[in-house]
Amino acid sequence: MTLEKYRRADEAKIKELTLQIEKLTIEVARKAKELEHEVTETQAAQIELDKTAEEFKRQNEERHKIYLQL
């Protein structure tokens, strides 16, 4: 009788922990997808920033050449 009581308690605990693992697994997948999205956006922003910096540098060099011609 006592063993049966402990067995049921163990089964309930196992069920509870299994459900918790499932919820956490879903949360991990959601966070991983969110992180991937943020990384992609950050990389795109970095590329855009690099292009802008390069364009600024090019225009600055052009202005400097024009200045030297005057």
mmJSON file of the N, C-alpha and C atoms, coordinates in Angstrom:
{"data_MODEL":{"atom_site":{
"group_PDB":["ATOM","ATOM","ATOM","ATOM","ATOM","ATOM","ATOM","ATOM","ATOM","ATOM","ATOM","ATOM","ATOM","ATOM","ATOM","ATOM","ATOM","ATOM","ATOM","ATOM","ATOM","ATOM","ATOM","ATOM","ATOM","ATOM","ATOM","ATOM","ATOM","ATOM","ATOM","ATOM","ATOM","ATOM","ATOM","ATOM","ATOM","ATOM","ATOM","ATOM","ATOM","ATOM","ATOM","ATOM","ATOM","ATOM","ATOM","ATOM","ATOM","ATOM","ATOM","ATOM","ATOM","ATOM","ATOM","ATOM","ATOM","ATOM","ATOM","ATOM","ATOM","ATOM","ATOM","ATOM","ATOM","ATOM","ATOM","ATOM","ATOM","ATOM","ATOM","ATOM","ATOM","ATOM","ATOM","ATOM","ATOM","ATOM","ATOM","ATOM","ATOM","ATOM","ATOM","ATOM","ATOM","ATOM","ATOM","ATOM","ATOM","ATOM","ATOM","ATOM","ATOM","ATOM","ATOM","ATOM","ATOM","ATOM","ATOM","ATOM","ATOM","ATOM","ATOM","ATOM","ATOM","ATOM","ATOM","ATOM","ATOM","ATOM","ATOM","ATOM","ATOM","ATOM","ATOM","ATOM","ATOM","ATOM","ATOM","ATOM","ATOM","ATOM","ATOM","ATOM","ATOM","ATOM","ATOM","ATOM","ATOM","ATOM","ATOM","ATOM","ATOM","ATOM","ATOM","ATOM","ATOM","ATOM","ATOM","ATOM","ATOM","ATOM","ATOM","ATOM","ATOM","ATOM","ATOM","ATOM","ATOM","ATOM","ATOM","ATOM","ATOM","ATOM","ATOM","ATOM","ATOM","ATOM","ATOM","ATOM","ATOM","ATOM","ATOM","ATOM","ATOM","ATOM","ATOM","ATOM","ATOM","ATOM","ATOM","ATOM","ATOM","ATOM","ATOM","ATOM","ATOM","ATOM","ATOM","ATOM","ATOM","ATOM","ATOM","ATOM","ATOM","ATOM","ATOM","ATOM","ATOM","ATOM","ATOM","ATOM","ATOM","ATOM","ATOM","ATOM","ATOM","ATOM","ATOM","ATOM","ATOM","ATOM","ATOM","ATOM","ATOM","ATOM","ATOM","ATOM","ATOM","ATOM"],
"id":[1,2,3,4,5,6,7,8,9,10,11,12,13,14,15,16,17,18,19,20,21,22,23,24,25,26,27,28,29,30,31,32,33,34,35,36,37,38,39,40,41,42,43,44,45,46,47,48,49,50,51,52,53,54,55,56,57,58,59,60,61,62,63,64,65,66,67,68,69,70,71,72,73,74,75,76,77,78,79,80,81,82,83,84,85,86,87,88,89,90,91,92,93,94,95,96,97,98,99,100,101,102,103,104,105,106,107,108,109,110,111,112,113,114,115,116,117,118,119,120,121,122,123,124,125,126,127,128,129,130,131,132,133,134,135,136,137,138,139,140,141,142,143,144,145,146,147,148,149,150,151,152,153,154,155,156,157,158,159,160,161,162,163,164,165,166,167,168,169,170,171,172,173,174,175,176,177,178,179,180,181,182,183,184,185,186,187,188,189,190,191,192,193,194,195,196,197,198,199,200,201,202,203,204,205,206,207,208,209,210],
"type_symbol":["N","C","C","N","C","C","N","C","C","N","C","C","N","C","C","N","C","C","N","C","C","N","C","C","N","C","C","N","C","C","N","C","C","N","C","C","N","C","C","N","C","C","N","C","C","N","C","C","N","C","C","N","C","C","N","C","C","N","C","C","N","C","C","N","C","C","N","C","C","N","C","C","N","C","C","N","C","C","N","C","C","N","C","C","N","C","C","N","C","C","N","C","C","N","C","C","N","C","C","N","C","C","N","C","C","N","C","C","N","C","C","N","C","C","N","C","C","N","C","C","N","C","C","N","C","C","N","C","C","N","C","C","N","C","C","N","C","C","N","C","C","N","C","C","N","C","C","N","C","C","N","C","C","N","C","C","N","C","C","N","C","C","N","C","C","N","C","C","N","C","C","N","C","C","N","C","C","N","C","C","N","C","C","N","C","C","N","C","C","N","C","C","N","C","C","N","C","C","N","C","C","N","C","C","N","C","C","N","C","C"],
"label_atom_id":["N","CA","C","N","CA","C","N","CA","C","N","CA","C","N","CA","C","N","CA","C","N","CA","C","N","CA","C","N","CA","C","N","CA","C","N","CA","C","N","CA","C","N","CA","C","N","CA","C","N","CA","C","N","CA","C","N","CA","C","N","CA","C","N","CA","C","N","CA","C","N","CA","C","N","CA","C","N","CA","C","N","CA","C","N","CA","C","N","CA","C","N","CA","C","N","CA","C","N","CA","C","N","CA","C","N","CA","C","N","CA","C","N","CA","C","N","CA","C","N","CA","C","N","CA","C","N","CA","C","N","CA","C","N","CA","C","N","CA","C","N","CA","C","N","CA","C","N","CA","C","N","CA","C","N","CA","C","N","CA","C","N","CA","C","N","CA","C","N","CA","C","N","CA","C","N","CA","C","N","CA","C","N","CA","C","N","CA","C","N","CA","C","N","CA","C","N","CA","C","N","CA","C","N","CA","C","N","CA","C","N","CA","C","N","CA","C","N","CA","C","N","CA","C","N","CA","C","N","CA","C","N","CA","C","N","CA","C","N","CA","C","N","CA","C"],
"label_alt_id":[null,null,null,null,null,null,null,null,null,null,null,null,null,null,null,null,null,null,null,null,null,null,null,null,null,null,null,null,null,null,null,null,null,null,null,null,null,null,null,null,null,null,null,null,null,null,null,null,null,null,null,null,null,null,null,null,null,null,null,null,null,null,null,null,null,null,null,null,null,null,null,null,null,null,null,null,null,null,null,null,null,null,null,null,null,null,null,null,null,null,null,null,null,null,null,null,null,null,null,null,null,null,null,null,null,null,null,null,null,null,null,null,null,null,null,null,null,null,null,null,null,null,null,null,null,null,null,null,null,null,null,null,null,null,null,null,null,null,null,null,null,null,null,null,null,null,null,null,null,null,null,null,null,null,null,null,null,null,null,null,null,null,null,null,null,null,null,null,null,null,null,null,null,null,null,null,null,null,null,null,null,null,null,null,null,null,null,null,null,null,null,null,null,null,null,null,null,null,null,null,null,null,null,null,null,null,null,null,null,null],
"label_comp_id":["MET","MET","MET","THR","THR","THR","LEU","LEU","LEU","GLU","GLU","GLU","LYS","LYS","LYS","TYR","TYR","TYR","ARG","ARG","ARG","ARG","ARG","ARG","ALA","ALA","ALA","ASP","ASP","ASP","GLU","GLU","GLU","ALA","ALA","ALA","LYS","LYS","LYS","ILE","ILE","ILE","LYS","LYS","LYS","GLU","GLU","GLU","LEU","LEU","LEU","THR","THR","THR","LEU","LEU","LEU","GLN","GLN","GLN","ILE","ILE","ILE","GLU","GLU","GLU","LYS","LYS","LYS","LEU","LEU","LEU","THR","THR","THR","ILE","ILE","ILE","GLU","GLU","GLU","VAL","VAL","VAL","ALA","ALA","ALA","ARG","ARG","ARG","LYS","LYS","LYS","ALA","ALA","ALA","LYS","LYS","LYS","GLU","GLU","GLU","LEU","LEU","LEU","GLU","GLU","GLU","HIS","HIS","HIS","GLU","GLU","GLU","VAL","VAL","VAL","THR","THR","THR","GLU","GLU","GLU","THR","THR","THR","GLN","GLN","GLN","ALA","ALA","ALA","ALA","ALA","ALA","GLN","GLN","GLN","ILE","ILE","ILE","GLU","GLU","GLU","LEU","LEU","LEU","ASP","ASP","ASP","LYS","LYS","LYS","THR","THR","THR","ALA","ALA","ALA","GLU","GLU","GLU","GLU","GLU","GLU","PHE","PHE","PHE","LYS","LYS","LYS","ARG","ARG","ARG","GLN","GLN","GLN","ASN","ASN","ASN","GLU","GLU","GLU","GLU","GLU","GLU","ARG","ARG","ARG","HIS","HIS","HIS","LYS","LYS","LYS","ILE","ILE","ILE","TYR","TYR","TYR","LEU","LEU","LEU","GLN","GLN","GLN","LEU","LEU","LEU"],
"label_asym_id":["A","A","A","A","A","A","A","A","A","A","A","A","A","A","A","A","A","A","A","A","A","A","A","A","A","A","A","A","A","A","A","A","A","A","A","A","A","A","A","A","A","A","A","A","A","A","A","A","A","A","A","A","A","A","A","A","A","A","A","A","A","A","A","A","A","A","A","A","A","A","A","A","A","A","A","A","A","A","A","A","A","A","A","A","A","A","A","A","A","A","A","A","A","A","A","A","A","A","A","A","A","A","A","A","A","A","A","A","A","A","A","A","A","A","A","A","A","A","A","A","A","A","A","A","A","A","A","A","A","A","A","A","A","A","A","A","A","A","A","A","A","A","A","A","A","A","A","A","A","A","A","A","A","A","A","A","A","A","A","A","A","A","A","A","A","A","A","A","A","A","A","A","A","A","A","A","A","A","A","A","A","A","A","A","A","A","A","A","A","A","A","A","A","A","A","A","A","A","A","A","A","A","A","A","A","A","A","A","A","A"],
"label_entity_id":["1","1","1","1","1","1","1","1","1","1","1","1","1","1","1","1","1","1","1","1","1","1","1","1","1","1","1","1","1","1","1","1","1","1","1","1","1","1","1","1","1","1","1","1","1","1","1","1","1","1","1","1","1","1","1","1","1","1","1","1","1","1","1","1","1","1","1","1","1","1","1","1","1","1","1","1","1","1","1","1","1","1","1","1","1","1","1","1","1","1","1","1","1","1","1","1","1","1","1","1","1","1","1","1","1","1","1","1","1","1","1","1","1","1","1","1","1","1","1","1","1","1","1","1","1","1","1","1","1","1","1","1","1","1","1","1","1","1","1","1","1","1","1","1","1","1","1","1","1","1","1","1","1","1","1","1","1","1","1","1","1","1","1","1","1","1","1","1","1","1","1","1","1","1","1","1","1","1","1","1","1","1","1","1","1","1","1","1","1","1","1","1","1","1","1","1","1","1","1","1","1","1","1","1","1","1","1","1","1","1"],
"label_seq_id":[1,1,1,2,2,2,3,3,3,4,4,4,5,5,5,6,6,6,7,7,7,8,8,8,9,9,9,10,10,10,11,11,11,12,12,12,13,13,13,14,14,14,15,15,15,16,16,16,17,17,17,18,18,18,19,19,19,20,20,20,21,21,21,22,22,22,23,23,23,24,24,24,25,25,25,26,26,26,27,27,27,28,28,28,29,29,29,30,30,30,31,31,31,32,32,32,33,33,33,34,34,34,35,35,35,36,36,36,37,37,37,38,38,38,39,39,39,40,40,40,41,41,41,42,42,42,43,43,43,44,44,44,45,45,45,46,46,46,47,47,47,48,48,48,49,49,49,50,50,50,51,51,51,52,52,52,53,53,53,54,54,54,55,55,55,56,56,56,57,57,57,58,58,58,59,59,59,60,60,60,61,61,61,62,62,62,63,63,63,64,64,64,65,65,65,66,66,66,67,67,67,68,68,68,69,69,69,70,70,70],
"pdbx_PDB_ins_code":[null,null,null,null,null,null,null,null,null,null,null,null,null,null,null,null,null,null,null,null,null,null,null,null,null,null,null,null,null,null,null,null,null,null,null,null,null,null,null,null,null,null,null,null,null,null,null,null,null,null,null,null,null,null,null,null,null,null,null,null,null,null,null,null,null,null,null,null,null,null,null,null,null,null,null,null,null,null,null,null,null,null,null,null,null,null,null,null,null,null,null,null,null,null,null,null,null,null,null,null,null,null,null,null,null,null,null,null,null,null,null,null,null,null,null,null,null,null,null,null,null,null,null,null,null,null,null,null,null,null,null,null,null,null,null,null,null,null,null,null,null,null,null,null,null,null,null,null,null,null,null,null,null,null,null,null,null,null,null,null,null,null,null,null,null,null,null,null,null,null,null,null,null,null,null,null,null,null,null,null,null,null,null,null,null,null,null,null,null,null,null,null,null,null,null,null,null,null,null,null,null,null,null,null,null,null,null,null,null,null],
"Cartn_x":[0.821,0.0,0.878,1.89,2.79,3.573,4.004,4.736,3.866,2.614,1.681,1.52,1.456,1.342,2.557,3.748,4.979,5.084,4.61,4.636,3.768,2.588,1.69,2.295,2.903,3.542,4.683,5.467,6.567,6.038,4.961,4.383,3.862,3.25,2.755,3.922,4.985,6.169,6.802,6.88,7.438,6.591,5.286,4.387,4.579,4.677,4.884,6.205,7.261,8.576,8.626,7.955,7.902,7.193,6.103,5.374,6.247,6.974,7.871,8.971,9.514,10.542,9.978,8.764,8.13,7.948,7.473,7.282,8.612,9.639,10.947,11.563,11.33,11.833,11.197,9.91,9.217,9.769,9.998,10.538,11.948,12.766,14.124,14.061,13.185,13.048,12.601,11.669,11.183,12.301,13.063,14.164,15.262,15.522,16.538,16.108,14.83,14.317,14.402,14.061,14.143,15.593,16.513,17.931,18.409,18.021,18.404,17.895,16.669,16.096,16.908,17.258,18.034,19.428,20.048,21.37,21.279,20.257,20.069,19.87,19.039,18.809,20.082,20.84,22.088,23.091,23.189,24.1,23.687,22.388,21.902,22.215,22.016,22.318,23.813,24.647,26.097,26.528,25.947,26.255,25.857,24.673,24.211,25.133,25.539,26.446,27.798,28.315,29.587,29.496,28.387,28.2,28.115,27.409,27.286,28.64,29.424,30.761,31.655,31.558,32.362,31.962,30.658,30.165,30.622,30.566,31.024,32.506,33.277,34.721,34.988,34.255,34.429,34.09,32.972,32.578,33.555,34.066,35.043,36.328,36.749,37.937,37.696,36.489,36.159,36.206,35.626,35.662,37.091,37.915,39.321,40.041,39.786,40.411,39.966,38.673,38.171,38.817,38.948,39.585,41.026,41.733,43.138,43.242,42.243,42.266,42.043,41.397,41.117,42.33],
"Cartn_y":[-1.191,0.0,1.274,1.282,2.432,2.581,1.455,1.496,2.063,1.684,2.19,3.708,4.193,5.625,6.358,5.821,6.448,6.356,5.225,5.056,6.107,6.35,7.364,8.766,9.024,10.331,10.51,9.444,9.51,9.737,9.039,9.2,10.625,11.176,12.546,13.515,13.28,14.153,14.022,12.797,12.569,13.283,13.184,13.849,15.361,15.91,17.344,17.795,17.034,17.393,17.254,16.245,16.058,17.236,17.682,18.838,20.087,20.24,21.392,21.351,20.168,20.017,20.402,19.971,20.305,21.819,22.461,23.915,24.631,24.185,24.821,24.584,23.421,23.11,24.051,24.291,25.216,26.628,27.026,28.355,28.514,27.478,27.524,27.689,26.949,27.058,28.463,29.037,30.385,31.414,31.269,32.199,32.053,30.831,30.612,31.278,31.165,31.801,33.324,33.832,35.275,35.758,34.999,35.35,35.353,34.341,34.267,35.492,35.904,37.088,38.337,38.478,39.643,39.651,38.486,38.394,38.819,38.348,38.71,40.214,40.791,42.237,43.016,42.545,43.217,43.157,42.004,41.868,42.785,42.874,43.757,45.211,45.593,46.963,47.244,46.257,46.438,46.609,45.843,45.969,47.353,47.8,49.127,50.22,50.071,51.037,51.053,49.876,49.794,50.48,50.252,50.887,52.402,52.868,54.308,54.915,54.235,54.726,54.781,53.779,53.746,54.891,55.126,56.218,57.569,57.73,58.965,59.187,58.126,58.221,58.613,57.983,58.285,59.746,60.221,61.607,62.586,62.247,63.107,63.205,62.076,62.079,62.92,62.823,63.646,65.134,65.506,66.907,67.376,66.514,66.878,67.088,66.234,66.401,67.693,68.008,69.263,70.446,70.373,71.447,71.661,70.558,70.673,71.272,71.092,71.64,73.155,73.655,75.098,75.798],
"Cartn_z":[0.0,0.0,0.0,0.825,0.899,-0.395,-0.941,-2.212,-3.33,-3.334,-4.341,-4.21,-2.991,-2.736,-3.286,-3.023,-3.524,-5.038,-5.583,-7.031,-7.703,-7.185,-7.747,-7.616,-6.474,-6.277,-7.272,-7.488,-8.454,-9.865,-10.225,-11.555,-11.756,-10.734,-10.832,-11.006,-10.257,-10.358,-11.743,-12.266,-13.602,-14.652,-14.517,-15.465,-15.403,-14.206,-14.018,-14.629,-14.387,-14.925,-16.44,-16.973,-18.427,-19.084,-18.476,-19.001,-18.936,-17.843,-17.701,-18.766,-19.04,-20.079,-21.442,-21.729,-23.015,-23.158,-22.1,-22.146,-22.34,-21.625,-21.747,-23.124,-23.694,-25.036,-26.056,-25.923,-26.816,-26.635,-25.394,-25.113,-25.688,-25.569,-26.131,-27.643,-28.297,-29.751,-30.146,-29.383,-29.674,-29.493,-28.424,-28.169,-29.225,-29.672,-30.701,-32.013,-32.342,-33.557,-33.432,-32.261,-32.008,-32.117,-31.575,-31.653,-33.1,-33.86,-35.272,-36.034,-35.735,-36.374,-36.022,-34.763,-34.323,-34.958,-35.062,-35.689,-37.148,-37.839,-39.243,-39.397,-38.538,-38.61,-38.292,-37.326,-36.961,-38.105,-38.75,-39.884,-41.028,-41.282,-42.351,-42.022,-40.774,-40.362,-40.475,-40.138,-40.233,-41.686,-42.581,-44.005,-44.502,-44.108,-44.521,-43.964,-42.727,-42.109,-42.825,-43.171,-43.887,-45.251,-45.948,-47.254,-47.107,-46.104,-45.867,-45.549,-44.723,-44.374,-45.602,-46.452,-47.673,-48.61,-48.74,-49.58,-49.024,-47.728,-47.102,-47.385,-47.244,-47.491,-48.947,-49.878,-51.299,-51.6,-51.067,-51.314,-50.676,-49.527,-48.86,-49.686,-50.251,-51.109,-52.36,-52.937,-54.11,-53.772,-52.645,-52.224,-52.014,-51.449,-51.217,-52.546,-53.538,-54.857,-55.51,-55.408,-55.977,-55.273,-53.99,-53.211,-53.658,-53.907,-54.339,-55.733,-56.559,-57.917,-57.909,-56.86,-56.802,-56.421],
"occupancy":[1.0,1.0,1.0,1.0,1.0,1.0,1.0,1.0,1.0,1.0,1.0,1.0,1.0,1.0,1.0,1.0,1.0,1.0,1.0,1.0,1.0,1.0,1.0,1.0,1.0,1.0,1.0,1.0,1.0,1.0,1.0,1.0,1.0,1.0,1.0,1.0,1.0,1.0,1.0,1.0,1.0,1.0,1.0,1.0,1.0,1.0,1.0,1.0,1.0,1.0,1.0,1.0,1.0,1.0,1.0,1.0,1.0,1.0,1.0,1.0,1.0,1.0,1.0,1.0,1.0,1.0,1.0,1.0,1.0,1.0,1.0,1.0,1.0,1.0,1.0,1.0,1.0,1.0,1.0,1.0,1.0,1.0,1.0,1.0,1.0,1.0,1.0,1.0,1.0,1.0,1.0,1.0,1.0,1.0,1.0,1.0,1.0,1.0,1.0,1.0,1.0,1.0,1.0,1.0,1.0,1.0,1.0,1.0,1.0,1.0,1.0,1.0,1.0,1.0,1.0,1.0,1.0,1.0,1.0,1.0,1.0,1.0,1.0,1.0,1.0,1.0,1.0,1.0,1.0,1.0,1.0,1.0,1.0,1.0,1.0,1.0,1.0,1.0,1.0,1.0,1.0,1.0,1.0,1.0,1.0,1.0,1.0,1.0,1.0,1.0,1.0,1.0,1.0,1.0,1.0,1.0,1.0,1.0,1.0,1.0,1.0,1.0,1.0,1.0,1.0,1.0,1.0,1.0,1.0,1.0,1.0,1.0,1.0,1.0,1.0,1.0,1.0,1.0,1.0,1.0,1.0,1.0,1.0,1.0,1.0,1.0,1.0,1.0,1.0,1.0,1.0,1.0,1.0,1.0,1.0,1.0,1.0,1.0,1.0,1.0,1.0,1.0,1.0,1.0,1.0,1.0,1.0,1.0,1.0,1.0],
"B_iso_or_equiv":[0.0,0.0,0.0,0.0,0.0,0.0,0.0,0.0,0.0,0.0,0.0,0.0,0.0,0.0,0.0,0.0,0.0,0.0,0.0,0.0,0.0,0.0,0.0,0.0,0.0,0.0,0.0,0.0,0.0,0.0,0.0,0.0,0.0,0.0,0.0,0.0,0.0,0.0,0.0,0.0,0.0,0.0,0.0,0.0,0.0,0.0,0.0,0.0,0.0,0.0,0.0,0.0,0.0,0.0,0.0,0.0,0.0,0.0,0.0,0.0,0.0,0.0,0.0,0.0,0.0,0.0,0.0,0.0,0.0,0.0,0.0,0.0,0.0,0.0,0.0,0.0,0.0,0.0,0.0,0.0,0.0,0.0,0.0,0.0,0.0,0.0,0.0,0.0,0.0,0.0,0.0,0.0,0.0,0.0,0.0,0.0,0.0,0.0,0.0,0.0,0.0,0.0,0.0,0.0,0.0,0.0,0.0,0.0,0.0,0.0,0.0,0.0,0.0,0.0,0.0,0.0,0.0,0.0,0.0,0.0,0.0,0.0,0.0,0.0,0.0,0.0,0.0,0.0,0.0,0.0,0.0,0.0,0.0,0.0,0.0,0.0,0.0,0.0,0.0,0.0,0.0,0.0,0.0,0.0,0.0,0.0,0.0,0.0,0.0,0.0,0.0,0.0,0.0,0.0,0.0,0.0,0.0,0.0,0.0,0.0,0.0,0.0,0.0,0.0,0.0,0.0,0.0,0.0,0.0,0.0,0.0,0.0,0.0,0.0,0.0,0.0,0.0,0.0,0.0,0.0,0.0,0.0,0.0,0.0,0.0,0.0,0.0,0.0,0.0,0.0,0.0,0.0,0.0,0.0,0.0,0.0,0.0,0.0,0.0,0.0,0.0,0.0,0.0,0.0,0.0,0.0,0.0,0.0,0.0,0.0],
"pdbx_formal_charge":[null,null,null,null,null,null,null,null,null,null,null,null,null,null,null,null,null,null,null,null,null,null,null,null,null,null,null,null,null,null,null,null,null,null,null,null,null,null,null,null,null,null,null,null,null,null,null,null,null,null,null,null,null,null,null,null,null,null,null,null,null,null,null,null,null,null,null,null,null,null,null,null,null,null,null,null,null,null,null,null,null,null,null,null,null,null,null,null,null,null,null,null,null,null,null,null,null,null,null,null,null,null,null,null,null,null,null,null,null,null,null,null,null,null,null,null,null,null,null,null,null,null,null,null,null,null,null,null,null,null,null,null,null,null,null,null,null,null,null,null,null,null,null,null,null,null,null,null,null,null,null,null,null,null,null,null,null,null,null,null,null,null,null,null,null,null,null,null,null,null,null,null,null,null,null,null,null,null,null,null,null,null,null,null,null,null,null,null,null,null,null,null,null,null,null,null,null,null,null,null,null,null,null,null,null,null,null,null,null,null],
"auth_seq_id":[1,1,1,2,2,2,3,3,3,4,4,4,5,5,5,6,6,6,7,7,7,8,8,8,9,9,9,10,10,10,11,11,11,12,12,12,13,13,13,14,14,14,15,15,15,16,16,16,17,17,17,18,18,18,19,19,19,20,20,20,21,21,21,22,22,22,23,23,23,24,24,24,25,25,25,26,26,26,27,27,27,28,28,28,29,29,29,30,30,30,31,31,31,32,32,32,33,33,33,34,34,34,35,35,35,36,36,36,37,37,37,38,38,38,39,39,39,40,40,40,41,41,41,42,42,42,43,43,43,44,44,44,45,45,45,46,46,46,47,47,47,48,48,48,49,49,49,50,50,50,51,51,51,52,52,52,53,53,53,54,54,54,55,55,55,56,56,56,57,57,57,58,58,58,59,59,59,60,60,60,61,61,61,62,62,62,63,63,63,64,64,64,65,65,65,66,66,66,67,67,67,68,68,68,69,69,69,70,70,70],
"auth_comp_id":["MET","MET","MET","THR","THR","THR","LEU","LEU","LEU","GLU","GLU","GLU","LYS","LYS","LYS","TYR","TYR","TYR","ARG","ARG","ARG","ARG","ARG","ARG","ALA","ALA","ALA","ASP","ASP","ASP","GLU","GLU","GLU","ALA","ALA","ALA","LYS","LYS","LYS","ILE","ILE","ILE","LYS","LYS","LYS","GLU","GLU","GLU","LEU","LEU","LEU","THR","THR","THR","LEU","LEU","LEU","GLN","GLN","GLN","ILE","ILE","ILE","GLU","GLU","GLU","LYS","LYS","LYS","LEU","LEU","LEU","THR","THR","THR","ILE","ILE","ILE","GLU","GLU","GLU","VAL","VAL","VAL","ALA","ALA","ALA","ARG","ARG","ARG","LYS","LYS","LYS","ALA","ALA","ALA","LYS","LYS","LYS","GLU","GLU","GLU","LEU","LEU","LEU","GLU","GLU","GLU","HIS","HIS","HIS","GLU","GLU","GLU","VAL","VAL","VAL","THR","THR","THR","GLU","GLU","GLU","THR","THR","THR","GLN","GLN","GLN","ALA","ALA","ALA","ALA","ALA","ALA","GLN","GLN","GLN","ILE","ILE","ILE","GLU","GLU","GLU","LEU","LEU","LEU","ASP","ASP","ASP","LYS","LYS","LYS","THR","THR","THR","ALA","ALA","ALA","GLU","GLU","GLU","GLU","GLU","GLU","PHE","PHE","PHE","LYS","LYS","LYS","ARG","ARG","ARG","GLN","GLN","GLN","ASN","ASN","ASN","GLU","GLU","GLU","GLU","GLU","GLU","ARG","ARG","ARG","HIS","HIS","HIS","LYS","LYS","LYS","ILE","ILE","ILE","TYR","TYR","TYR","LEU","LEU","LEU","GLN","GLN","GLN","LEU","LEU","LEU"],
"auth_asym_id":["A","A","A","A","A","A","A","A","A","A","A","A","A","A","A","A","A","A","A","A","A","A","A","A","A","A","A","A","A","A","A","A","A","A","A","A","A","A","A","A","A","A","A","A","A","A","A","A","A","A","A","A","A","A","A","A","A","A","A","A","A","A","A","A","A","A","A","A","A","A","A","A","A","A","A","A","A","A","A","A","A","A","A","A","A","A","A","A","A","A","A","A","A","A","A","A","A","A","A","A","A","A","A","A","A","A","A","A","A","A","A","A","A","A","A","A","A","A","A","A","A","A","A","A","A","A","A","A","A","A","A","A","A","A","A","A","A","A","A","A","A","A","A","A","A","A","A","A","A","A","A","A","A","A","A","A","A","A","A","A","A","A","A","A","A","A","A","A","A","A","A","A","A","A","A","A","A","A","A","A","A","A","A","A","A","A","A","A","A","A","A","A","A","A","A","A","A","A","A","A","A","A","A","A","A","A","A","A","A","A"],
"auth_atom_id":["N","CA","C","N","CA","C","N","CA","C","N","CA","C","N","CA","C","N","CA","C","N","CA","C","N","CA","C","N","CA","C","N","CA","C","N","CA","C","N","CA","C","N","CA","C","N","CA","C","N","CA","C","N","CA","C","N","CA","C","N","CA","C","N","CA","C","N","CA","C","N","CA","C","N","CA","C","N","CA","C","N","CA","C","N","CA","C","N","CA","C","N","CA","C","N","CA","C","N","CA","C","N","CA","C","N","CA","C","N","CA","C","N","CA","C","N","CA","C","N","CA","C","N","CA","C","N","CA","C","N","CA","C","N","CA","C","N","CA","C","N","CA","C","N","CA","C","N","CA","C","N","CA","C","N","CA","C","N","CA","C","N","CA","C","N","CA","C","N","CA","C","N","CA","C","N","CA","C","N","CA","C","N","CA","C","N","CA","C","N","CA","C","N","CA","C","N","CA","C","N","CA","C","N","CA","C","N","CA","C","N","CA","C","N","CA","C","N","CA","C","N","CA","C","N","CA","C","N","CA","C","N","CA","C","N","CA","C","N","CA","C","N","CA","C"],
"pdbx_PDB_model_num":[1,1,1,1,1,1,1,1,1,1,1,1,1,1,1,1,1,1,1,1,1,1,1,1,1,1,1,1,1,1,1,1,1,1,1,1,1,1,1,1,1,1,1,1,1,1,1,1,1,1,1,1,1,1,1,1,1,1,1,1,1,1,1,1,1,1,1,1,1,1,1,1,1,1,1,1,1,1,1,1,1,1,1,1,1,1,1,1,1,1,1,1,1,1,1,1,1,1,1,1,1,1,1,1,1,1,1,1,1,1,1,1,1,1,1,1,1,1,1,1,1,1,1,1,1,1,1,1,1,1,1,1,1,1,1,1,1,1,1,1,1,1,1,1,1,1,1,1,1,1,1,1,1,1,1,1,1,1,1,1,1,1,1,1,1,1,1,1,1,1,1,1,1,1,1,1,1,1,1,1,1,1,1,1,1,1,1,1,1,1,1,1,1,1,1,1,1,1,1,1,1,1,1,1,1,1,1,1,1,1]
}}}
